[in-house]
């Protein structure tokens, strides 16, 4: 009798482990911000015209311990879309409101950072080779756009 029960118990334990892992993966939530951007901007190697955009942190709210994320930028009115690999940046202060930060480099404006309200970590988007690191930016080159946060499950 014990020989027949042992494989059944092993199978049951395996199924419980698989179910627990799948449940943990499904609880991750995508973070979505919506904003009206009043100027043309660049994300990755693609230029976007002024308009209303959805910025989705596809890998969820970044944690300071993480090194990378994925940002999806979408304009539903014009069917524009891009997804870019990002880094994660931390700030000692929680963000008061969701916001997007852009940096001007010559005639072009690049999406640089995406912050969610109440978060100390955000996504940093790679910019052009000519754009310098955030701490070296002159304040006149940094543009900030407030956003509206919407949270949903993946």
C-alpha positions in Angstrom: 0.0 0.0 0.0 2.8 2.4 0.9 4.4 1.9 -2.6 1.2 3.0 -4.3 0.7 6.1 -2.0 4.3 7.5 -2.3 4.1 8.4 -6.1 0.7 9.9 -5.5 2.1 12.1 -2.6 5.1 13.1 -4.7 2.8 14.1 -7.6 0.6 16.1 -5.3 3.6 18.0 -3.8 4.8 18.8 -7.3 1.4 20.1 -8.4 1.2 22.3 -5.3 4.6 23.8 -6.0 3.8 24.5 -9.6 0.5 26.1 -8.7 2.1 28.3 -6.0 4.8 29.5 -8.5 2.2 30.3 -11.2 0.0 32.2 -8.6 3.0 34.3 -7.6 3.8 35.1 -11.2 0.2 36.2 -11.9 0.1 38.7 -9.1 2.6 41.0 -10.8 0.8 44.1 -12.0 1.6 46.2 -14.9 1.7 49.9 -14.1 0.2 52.3 -16.7 0.5 56.0 -16.9 -1.4 58.3 -19.3 -0.2 61.7 -20.3 -0.7 64.4 -22.8 2.7 65.2 -24.2 2.7 68.7 -25.8 5.8 68.3 -27.9 7.4 65.8 -30.3 9.7 63.3 -28.4 11.9 60.3 -29.1 11.9 56.9 -27.4 14.7 54.5 -28.4 15.1 55.1 -32.1 11.5 56.2 -32.8 10.0 59.8 -32.9 6.5 60.4 -31.6 4.4 63.5 -32.4 2.7 65.5 -29.6 -0.4 63.8 -28.3 -1.9 61.6 -25.6 0.1 58.5 -24.8 -0.1 55.5 -22.5 3.2 54.5 -20.9 3.2 51.0 -19.5 5.7 49.6 -17.1 5.2 46.1 -18.5 7.4 44.4 -15.9 5.5 46.0 -13.0 6.6 48.6 -10.5 10.4 48.6 -10.5 12.2 47.8 -7.2 15.5 49.3 -6.3 17.1 45.9 -6.3 16.2 45.3 -10.0 18.4 46.4 -12.8 16.1 46.4 -15.8 12.5 46.8 -17.0 10.4 47.1 -20.1 8.5 50.3 -21.1 5.8 50.3 -23.7 4.8 53.6 -25.2 1.5 53.7 -27.1 -0.7 56.2 -28.9 -4.0 54.6 -29.7 -5.3 57.5 -31.9 -2.5 57.1 -34.4 -1.7 53.4 -33.9 1.9 54.2 -32.7 3.7 51.7 -30.5 7.2 50.9 -29.2 8.7 48.8 -26.5 12.1 49.5 -25.0 14.4 47.8 -22.5 15.1 50.2 -19.6 17.2 50.5 -16.5 16.0 51.1 -13.0 16.8 54.3 -11.1 16.3 55.0 -7.5 15.6 58.3 -5.7 15.7 58.7 -1.9 12.4 60.7 -2.0 9.1 59.2 -3.1 7.5 60.8 -6.1 4.6 63.0 -5.2 2.8 62.4 -8.5 3.4 60.2 -11.5 5.5 62.0 -14.0 7.6 61.6 -17.2 10.9 63.3 -17.5 12.4 64.3 -20.9 15.8 65.8 -21.8 16.4 68.2 -24.7 19.5 67.4 -26.7 19.8 70.0 -29.5 16.6 70.0 -31.5 15.4 66.6 -30.2 13.6 65.8 -26.9 14.1 62.3 -25.5 12.0 60.4 -23.0 14.4 59.9 -20.1 12.6 58.7 -16.9 9.2 57.4 -15.9 8.1 57.7 -12.2 5.0 56.4 -10.5 3.4 58.2 -7.6 4.7 57.1 -4.2 7.6 55.2 -5.7 11.3 55.6 -4.9 12.2 53.7 -8.1 11.5 54.5 -11.7 12.5 53.4 -15.2 15.3 55.2 -17.0 15.1 55.1 -20.8 18.3 55.0 -22.9 18.7 58.3 -24.7 20.9 59.4 -27.6 24.7 59.0 -27.5 25.0 62.7 -27.2 22.7 63.1 -24.2 24.6 63.1 -20.9 23.8 61.4 -17.6 20.9 62.8 -15.6 23.1 64.3 -12.9 24.9 66.4 -15.5 21.8 67.8 -17.2 21.3 71.5 -17.0 17.9 72.3 -15.5 16.8 74.2 -18.6 17.2 71.0 -20.6 14.9 68.8 -18.4 11.2 68.8 -19.2 8.6 67.2 -16.9 5.1 66.1 -17.8 2.6 65.1 -15.1 0.8 61.9 -15.8 -2.3 60.0 -14.6 -1.7 56.6 -13.1 -3.8 53.6 -13.9 -3.0 50.1 -12.4 -4.1 46.8 -13.9 -3.1 43.2 -13.9 -0.9 41.6 -16.6 
